Amino acid sequence: MINEQFEKEKEKITPNNGFNLVGIDYFGDPEGQLYLIEHFDMYQDALDAKKNRTNPDEYLVLYKGAGGEYLSR
């Protein structure tokens, strides 16, 4: 159930265009674990921003694929 809620959160915060860098609040409510850090037009900019964070594993880059699927890295 928790994974299902997390996937719904990812869908809600994934942009239709571009890339969102989001943080993960592991101790937060399952319906509010993700929070927006910054939106980027280019994937490389979002990936660089994630890599420059203190703990890159606590952040995701969210985006929609060509087929409309919700992707993260």
N, C-alpha and C positions, 0 to 999 in steps of 0.2 A: 504494500500500500504506500509506503514512504517513497519508493522509487517512482511509482505512478504519479504522486503529487509533485515530485521533483521534475519529472518530465513535463508536467503541465506548466510548472513555473518557467521552465526553459522556453516552452512555446510562447508564453505570455510576454516574455522579455526579448524574444528574438525579433530583430527588425525585418521589415519587408525588403529593405535595401540597405546595403552596407553591412557593417559589423559592429556588434556591441561587445565591449569589454565589461564583464560583470564579475563581482566578487561573490564569494560563497560564505554565508554566515552559518557555520556548522551547528551553532547552538541556538539558532533562531527557530521560529515556528516553521514547520515544513512548507507552509504556503507562503513564506516570505524569506526563504533562505538566500535567494539571489537578489542582488541590488546592482543597479547600473553605475558603472564608473565613468565611461565615456563612449561616445559613438564615433566610428571612423568610416570614411568612405572606402578606404583601401585596406585589404586584408593584412598586408605587410606592416602597416602602421599599427593596427590592433595587436598583431603578434609581437611587434617590438615593444609596445607598451606593456604587454603581459610579461615579457621576459625581463623588463626593467623593474618590475615589482620586487619587493623584498622576498616574498614567498610565492613564486609564479604558480605553484600547484594549487593555490587558493583562489585562482581566477580562471575564467573561461572566456573564450571568444565565441560568441554565438552569431549564427548567420543562417540564411535559407539557401539551400542548394538549388540547382537549376530545375529540379523536379518539384520544388516547393517543400522538400523535406527539411526538418529542423536539424541543423548540424552544430557541433561544438568541437572545440579543440582546446 
